[in-house]
Amino acid sequence: MMDELNTPRLVSRDDLERLGIRVSNTTLLRWELRGRFPRRVRPGGTTVAWILSEIEDWLAERAAERARTYYADY
């Protein structure tokens, strides 16, 4: 998602948690290094954030994966 200036919207670690992504920072780093989660950006200093549209795409991929994967048939 872009704002009115056509720049990507950024989300913080707290925003990720509000979106239901509740994993440790170490897990996020591992996923990023393996290409399993969008890479973080550094808007300044030690602050990190993620691009909202990439996170939304990632969540949509997880939903599609759930639709085609059968974990158990009870």
Summary of the structure (lengths in Angstrom):
residues: 74
radius of gyration: 14.2
end to end distance: 39.0
largest distance: 50.2
contacts: 143
relative contact order: 0.17
helix: 43%
strand: 18%
